[in-house]
Amino acid sequence: MEMPLHFYKLHGLGNDYILLDAVKSPLQIERLDEFARKVCSRHFGVGSDGVLIAMPPTSGDAHLRMRIINPDGSEAEMCGNGIRCLAKWAYEHGRVKRSVMHIETLAGIRTVRVVTRGRSVISVEVNMGIPSLKRSDIPMRGDKEFAIDEEIVVDGQVIKVTAVSMGNPHCVIFVEDVTSVPVDVLGPKIEFHPAFPNRTNVEFVQVISSDRLKVRVWERGAGATLACGTGACASLVASVVTGRAKRKATVYLPGGSLEVHWSEDGQVYMKGPVEEVFEGDINDAWLSAALSK
């Protein structure tokens, strides 16, 4: 590369991302999967839960397109905290000069509204779309149309799960106390469980009350993270369909809280804070060496 690669670092509730601007000119990176594996490293790279790429939309109905590359090099269909980060960046850096914007993702176009104080975006609300409980949409192997409080076996242990698609796959498990769950042990075993051919995100949910949920997340391709927007939405949907919660709740994650509402028209809305931490340049020599290994 002839010039250092400029990037921005943002986070939503500690779910942090490296954002690359490819709106006006394409990225000169041949292997985005390998780039993500290197740059997301907490000790040998910049460190993040993934890479966001802002791009021109392919649809005339959208203002921007977002790609999300996980730390393991795989690509995610959708990311709730990531899209909030992208919206803040787009508004504050003048890529989209309106408070309501439409962002194209692999899960479809999402409508996003930024909440500002002066010129700064302090929070972002996302219409996350209509969730699906159909097994074929997750996807999840099995004969029944839905997987609601369904039993699967993990290392000889029977676990009840509820599967939800928020444009990406989620496996929700209700527990008495999320602090006692060995997320780092169970998370990867369920992510790669044969029931989920495309792997899955995993949410461990403690219902505090009908409008308060406490959640820990194992993200597909990223591992344990401090927050997950689509995971918070899937947790509420699973709580509602199993009769554990109302349609509007505060979801508490290790990094903070999100407000989630599954409206009567079927749309799920998610709102929470977002911050831009810094911007910088990736050293060209490091990048060339990293991508040549």
Buried (B, 14 or more C-beta within 10 A) or exposed (E): EEEBBEBBBBBBBBBBBBBBBBBEEEBEBEEBBBBBBBBBBEEEBBBBBBBBBBBEBEEEEBBBBBBBBBBBBBBBBBBBBBBBBBBBBBBBBEBBEEEEBBBBBBBBBBBBBBBEEEEEBEBBBBBBBBBBBBBEBBBBEBEEEBBBBBEBEBEEEEBBBBBBBBBBBBBBBBBEEBEEBEBEEBBBBBBEBEBBEEBBBBBBBBBEEBBBBBBBBBBBBBBBBBBBBBBBBBBBBBBBBBEBBBBBBBBBBBBBBBBBBBEEEEBBBBBBBBBBEEBEEBEEEBBEEBBEE
